[in-house]
Amino acid sequence: MIGRMDSVSQLALGAAVGVAVMGRRTSVAKAAGWGAVLGTLPDLDVFIDHGDPMLNMVRHRAESHALFWLTLCAPLFAAGIARLHGEWPLWRRWWLAAWLILITHTLLDTLTIYGTQLALPFSNHPYGLGSVFVIDPLYTLPLLLGLLLALACRQRPGFALRANTAGLALSTVYLLWGMAVQQHVRGIAQASLDRQGLRADALLVTPTAFNSVLWRVVATTPTHYHEGFYSLLDAQAEPLWETHARGAELIQAYAGHPGYERLNRFAKGLVALQAVDGRAHLSDLRMGQTPTYSFTFDIGPAAGPAAAPEPAQARGRRPELARALPWLWARLRGEPLPPPR
């Protein structure tokens, strides 16, 4: 599922945090193992079926990612681990480790664009900074390398802990880099829109797949969305924009419709509607790119909403990798190529 931060990244982060917090108090393997388990645990909500694909989408990263509930659960997990291993005197340390593992999972997810409802039960706002792609090897590899060195050299605890800490530090620096570059690209995109006299209701700036060099920007108006790409290696500081209709008439017709309102709120207004074979297809513009969006839903007839709302049907598409990956690599290097269609 594209909304989930890469499972390997979360497993590695959890294991690395576990080793860092437990230090020499318990074995490196034990700390890493429980860190991996707890680091994966919040994402098991993907197995919950809420009744239709759209609900499954917007209910992912909900209670299982909420800081309040994770904070309440952390001492229970810690007590179980400490009892299981006969380490009750370390219960408080396991508590700290469990809490940090769970919280860092949520905070990392919040840096992606998907939307993490970390303030539940007080607010269901989906937080999503969008400064890192859901799968980015440049984030994950330092974590894995530091962790593997720690496990391989666990008979030398001093070196093992230093290697693990170095992996955590490098991956954290990479996240900070992504935040800084995102603000840089946002400034470039906003300046470009200003030069064209375009006033955007919303401006999305997020990295493309597997990197933080090529960025996708989307600016919305009531009737259109402007999609562009900008690489840090581009010769000119100007995104290559394309303009697409958002389906203003369909949006007006479906205003107030439960499915439309649900996804529109979750995507913070970054949605488009189009008629396809007589049906209204609602797309989340944040994930994917024209015309292949990860989350597109059939919400009813193109002529207008049915008398009784219909369950949403998933119509998301994935790009053809044989075309998308060569374009991604070429565009990342600064070649001014239009995206594949």
C-alpha positions as CSV (number, residue, x, y, z in Angstrom):
1,M,0.0,0.0,0.0
2,I,1.5,3.3,-1.1
3,G,0.2,5.2,2.0
4,R,2.4,3.1,4.3
5,M,5.9,4.3,4.9
6,D,8.2,1.6,3.5
7,S,8.0,-1.4,5.9
8,V,11.7,-2.0,5.8
9,S,12.3,1.6,6.8
10,Q,10.0,1.4,9.8
11,L,11.4,-1.9,10.9
12,A,15.0,-0.6,10.6
13,L,14.1,2.6,12.4
14,G,12.4,0.7,15.3
15,A,15.3,-1.6,15.6
16,A,17.9,1.2,15.6
17,V,15.9,3.2,18.2
18,G,15.6,0.1,20.4
19,V,19.4,-0.5,20.3
20,A,20.1,3.1,21.0
21,V,17.8,3.4,24.0
22,M,18.6,0.1,25.6
23,G,22.4,0.5,25.1
24,R,24.4,-2.1,27.1
25,R,21.5,-2.8,29.5
26,T,20.4,-5.8,27.4
27,S,21.7,-7.6,24.3
28,V,21.8,-5.8,21.0
29,A,19.9,-8.6,19.3
30,K,17.1,-8.4,21.9
31,A,16.8,-4.7,21.6
32,A,16.8,-4.8,17.8
33,G,14.3,-7.6,17.7
34,W,11.7,-5.9,19.8
35,G,12.4,-2.6,18.1
36,A,11.6,-4.2,14.8
37,V,8.4,-5.7,16.1
38,L,7.2,-2.5,17.7
39,G,8.3,-0.4,14.7
40,T,6.1,-2.5,12.5
41,L,3.1,-2.8,14.8
42,P,1.2,0.4,14.0
43,D,1.0,-0.5,10.3
44,L,-0.9,-3.7,11.0
45,D,-4.0,-1.5,10.7
46,V,-3.8,-2.1,6.9
47,F,-5.5,-5.5,7.6
48,I,-8.6,-3.9,9.0
49,D,-11.5,-3.7,6.5
50,H,-13.7,-0.7,7.1
51,G,-16.2,-1.6,4.4
52,D,-15.1,0.2,1.2
53,P,-11.7,1.1,-0.3
54,M,-12.0,4.9,0.4
55,L,-12.7,4.2,4.1
56,N,-9.8,1.8,4.2
57,M,-7.6,4.6,2.8
58,V,-8.7,7.4,5.2
59,R,-8.8,5.2,8.2
60,H,-5.2,4.0,7.7
61,R,-2.8,5.8,10.0
62,A,-5.6,6.7,12.4
63,E,-5.8,5.3,16.0
64,S,-2.8,3.0,15.5
65,H,-0.7,6.1,14.8
66,A,-2.1,8.5,17.4
67,L,0.4,9.8,19.9
68,F,-2.2,9.6,22.7
69,W,-3.0,5.9,22.2
70,L,0.6,4.9,21.6
71,T,1.7,6.7,24.8
72,L,-0.9,4.7,26.7
73,C,0.1,1.4,25.1
74,A,3.9,1.8,25.5
75,P,4.1,0.8,29.3
76,L,1.9,-2.3,28.6
77,F,4.3,-3.4,25.8
78,A,7.3,-2.7,28.0
79,A,5.9,-4.7,30.9
80,G,5.2,-7.7,28.7
81,I,8.8,-7.6,27.3
82,A,10.4,-7.1,30.7
83,R,8.3,-10.0,32.2
84,L,9.1,-12.3,29.2
85,H,12.8,-11.9,29.5
86,G,13.1,-11.7,33.3
87,E,14.3,-8.1,33.1
88,W,11.8,-6.4,35.4
89,P,14.4,-4.0,36.9
90,L,14.7,-2.7,33.3
91,W,10.9,-2.1,32.9
92,R,11.2,1.7,32.9
93,R,14.0,1.6,30.3
94,W,11.9,-0.8,28.1
95,W,9.0,1.7,28.6
96,L,11.1,4.5,27.2
97,A,12.3,2.4,24.4
98,A,8.8,1.2,23.4
99,W,7.5,4.8,23.6
100,L,10.2,6.2,21.4
101,I,10.0,3.4,18.9
102,L,6.2,3.9,18.5
103,I,6.4,7.7,18.4
104,T,9.2,7.8,15.9
105,H,7.2,5.5,13.6
106,T,4.3,8.0,13.6
107,L,6.6,11.1,13.2
108,L,8.4,9.5,10.2
109,D,5.0,8.7,8.6
110,T,4.0,12.4,9.2
111,L,6.9,13.4,7.0
112,T,5.3,11.7,4.0
113,I,2.4,13.2,2.1
114,Y,-0.2,10.6,2.9
115,G,-1.8,11.9,6.1
116,T,-1.3,10.7,9.7
117,Q,-4.0,11.3,12.2
118,L,-1.6,11.7,15.1
119,A,-3.8,13.9,17.2
120,L,-6.6,11.4,17.7
121,P,-8.9,11.3,19.7
122,F,-8.8,15.1,20.0
123,S,-8.5,15.8,16.2
124,N,-8.7,13.7,13.1
125,H,-6.6,16.2,11.0
126,P,-4.3,14.2,8.6
127,Y,-0.8,15.6,9.1
128,G,1.5,15.1,6.1
129,L,4.5,17.3,5.5
130,G,5.5,15.5,2.2
131,S,9.2,16.1,2.5
132,V,10.2,12.4,2.0
133,F,8.8,9.8,-0.4
134,V,7.3,6.7,1.1
135,I,10.2,4.6,-0.2
136,D,13.6,6.3,-0.2
137,P,16.7,4.1,-0.1
138,L,18.9,7.1,0.8
139,Y,17.0,7.2,4.1
140,T,16.8,3.5,4.8
141,L,20.3,2.4,3.8
142,P,22.2,4.2,6.6
143,L,19.8,2.8,9.2
144,L,20.2,-0.7,7.9
145,L,24.0,-0.4,7.6
146,G,24.4,0.9,11.1
147,L,22.1,-1.7,12.5
148,L,23.7,-4.6,10.6
149,L,27.1,-3.5,11.8
150,A,25.8,-3.3,15.4
151,L,24.4,-6.9,15.2
152,A,27.5,-8.3,13.5
153,C,29.8,-6.7,16.1
154,R,27.6,-7.2,19.1
155,Q,30.5,-8.8,21.0
156,R,32.1,-5.3,20.9
157,P,29.3,-3.3,22.4
158,G,31.0,0.0,22.2
159,F,31.6,-0.2,18.5
160,A,28.1,-1.7,17.9
161,L,26.4,1.2,19.6
162,R,28.5,3.8,17.8
163,A,27.7,2.2,14.5
164,N,24.0,2.1,15.2
165,T,24.1,5.8,16.4
166,A,25.9,6.8,13.2
167,G,23.2,5.2,11.1
168,L,20.5,7.0,13.0
169,A,22.3,10.3,12.8
170,L,22.9,10.0,9.0
171,S,19.2,9.0,8.3
172,T,18.0,11.9,10.5
173,V,20.3,14.4,8.6
174,Y,18.8,13.1,5.4
175,L,15.3,13.9,6.7
176,L,16.4,17.4,7.6
177,W,17.9,17.8,4.1
178,G,14.5,16.8,2.6
179,M,12.7,19.5,4.7
180,A,15.2,22.1,3.6
181,V,15.0,21.2,-0.1
182,Q,11.2,21.1,0.0
183,Q,11.2,24.7,1.2
184,H,13.7,25.7,-1.5
185,V,11.5,24.1,-4.2
186,R,8.4,25.6,-2.7
187,G,9.9,29.1,-3.1
188,I,10.8,28.4,-6.7
189,A,7.4,27.1,-7.5
190,Q,5.6,30.0,-5.8
191,A,7.8,32.5,-7.7
192,S,7.0,30.8,-11.0
193,L,3.3,31.0,-10.2
194,D,3.6,34.7,-9.3
195,R,5.4,35.4,-12.6
196,Q,2.4,33.8,-14.4
197,G,-0.2,35.7,-12.4
198,L,-1.6,32.4,-11.0
199,R,-3.1,32.5,-7.5
200,A,-3.2,29.0,-6.2
201,D,-5.7,27.8,-3.5
202,A,-3.2,25.1,-2.5
203,L,0.4,24.3,-3.4
204,L,1.8,20.8,-3.1
205,V,5.6,20.2,-3.1
206,T,6.7,16.6,-2.7
207,P,9.6,14.4,-3.9
208,T,9.1,11.9,-6.7
209,A,9.8,8.2,-6.2
210,F,13.0,7.0,-4.4
211,N,14.8,10.4,-4.2
212,S,14.9,13.9,-3.0
213,V,16.4,15.5,-6.2
214,L,13.3,15.6,-8.5
215,W,10.3,17.2,-7.0
216,R,6.6,17.3,-8.1
217,V,4.6,20.5,-7.6
218,V,0.9,20.9,-7.9
219,A,-1.0,24.1,-7.7
220,T,-4.8,24.1,-7.6
221,T,-7.4,26.7,-8.6
222,P,-11.2,26.2,-8.5
223,T,-11.3,24.9,-12.1
224,H,-7.8,23.5,-12.8
225,Y,-4.6,22.1,-11.4
226,H,-1.2,22.9,-12.6
227,E,1.3,20.1,-12.3
228,G,5.0,20.5,-12.7
229,F,8.4,18.9,-12.0
230,Y,11.6,20.5,-10.8
231,S,15.0,18.9,-10.4
232,L,17.8,20.4,-8.4
233,L,19.9,19.7,-11.5
234,D,17.7,21.7,-13.8
235,A,19.5,24.4,-15.8
236,Q,16.8,27.0,-15.0
237,A,14.9,27.6,-11.7
238,E,11.5,27.0,-13.3
239,P,9.2,24.0,-13.0
240,L,7.9,22.5,-16.2
241,W,4.1,23.1,-15.8
242,E,1.2,21.4,-17.4
243,T,-2.4,22.5,-16.9
244,H,-5.3,20.0,-16.3
245,A,-9.0,20.4,-15.6
246,R,-10.2,19.5,-12.2
247,G,-13.8,18.8,-13.3
248,A,-15.4,22.0,-11.9
249,E,-18.9,21.0,-12.9
250,L,-18.6,17.6,-11.4
251,I,-17.2,19.0,-8.2
252,Q,-20.1,21.4,-8.0
253,A,-22.5,18.5,-8.6
254,Y,-20.9,16.3,-6.0
255,A,-20.4,19.0,-3.3
256,G,-21.9,17.6,-0.1
257,H,-21.6,14.0,-1.3
258,P,-20.2,11.8,1.5
259,G,-17.5,10.2,-0.6
260,Y,-16.4,13.5,-2.2
261,E,-16.3,15.3,1.1
262,R,-14.4,12.5,2.8
263,L,-11.6,12.4,0.3
264,N,-11.5,16.2,-0.2
265,R,-11.0,16.7,3.5
266,F,-8.4,14.0,3.8
267,A,-6.5,15.3,0.7
268,K,-6.8,19.0,1.9
269,G,-8.6,20.0,-1.3
270,L,-6.1,18.4,-3.6
271,V,-8.6,16.4,-5.6
272,A,-10.0,16.3,-9.1
273,L,-13.1,14.7,-10.6
274,Q,-13.5,13.5,-14.2
275,A,-16.1,11.5,-16.1
276,V,-14.9,8.1,-17.3
277,D,-17.3,5.8,-19.1
278,G,-20.3,7.6,-17.6
279,R,-18.9,7.4,-14.1
280,A,-17.5,10.1,-11.8
281,H,-13.9,9.3,-10.8
282,L,-12.4,11.1,-7.9
283,S,-8.6,11.3,-7.6
284,D,-6.3,12.3,-4.8
285,L,-3.8,14.5,-6.6
286,R,-1.1,14.1,-3.9
287,M,0.0,10.6,-4.7
288,G,0.9,9.6,-8.3
289,Q,0.9,11.9,-11.3
290,T,-1.3,12.6,-14.3
291,P,-2.9,10.3,-15.4
292,T,-1.9,7.6,-13.0
293,Y,-3.0,8.3,-9.4
294,S,-2.6,5.8,-6.7
295,F,-6.0,6.6,-5.1
296,T,-8.9,7.1,-7.6
297,F,-12.4,6.1,-6.7
298,D,-15.6,5.7,-8.6
299,I,-18.2,7.6,-6.5
300,G,-21.2,7.6,-8.7
301,P,-22.8,8.5,-12.1
302,A,-21.2,11.2,-14.1
303,A,-24.6,12.8,-14.5
304,G,-24.7,13.6,-10.8
305,P,-25.0,11.8,-7.5
306,A,-27.4,8.9,-7.2
307,A,-30.4,9.3,-4.8
308,A,-28.6,7.0,-2.3
309,P,-24.8,7.3,-2.1
310,E,-23.0,4.3,-3.6
311,P,-20.0,2.6,-1.9
312,A,-16.8,3.9,-3.4
313,Q,-15.0,1.6,-5.8
314,A,-11.2,1.7,-6.2
315,R,-10.0,2.8,-9.6
316,G,-6.4,3.7,-8.8
317,R,-3.7,3.1,-11.4
318,R,0.0,2.5,-11.3
319,P,2.4,3.8,-13.9
320,E,4.1,1.5,-16.4
321,L,7.5,1.1,-14.9
322,A,9.1,0.4,-18.3
323,R,8.3,4.0,-19.2
324,A,8.2,5.7,-15.8
325,L,11.6,4.7,-14.5
326,P,13.6,5.9,-17.5
327,W,11.8,9.2,-17.5
328,L,12.3,9.6,-13.8
329,W,16.1,9.0,-14.1
330,A,16.4,11.4,-17.1
331,R,14.2,14.1,-15.6
332,L,16.1,13.8,-12.3
333,R,19.4,14.6,-14.1
334,G,17.9,17.8,-15.4
335,E,16.7,16.7,-18.9
336,P,13.5,18.8,-19.7
337,L,11.3,15.9,-20.7
338,P,7.5,15.9,-20.4
339,P,6.1,13.2,-18.1
340,P,5.0,9.9,-19.8
341,R,1.3,9.6,-20.7
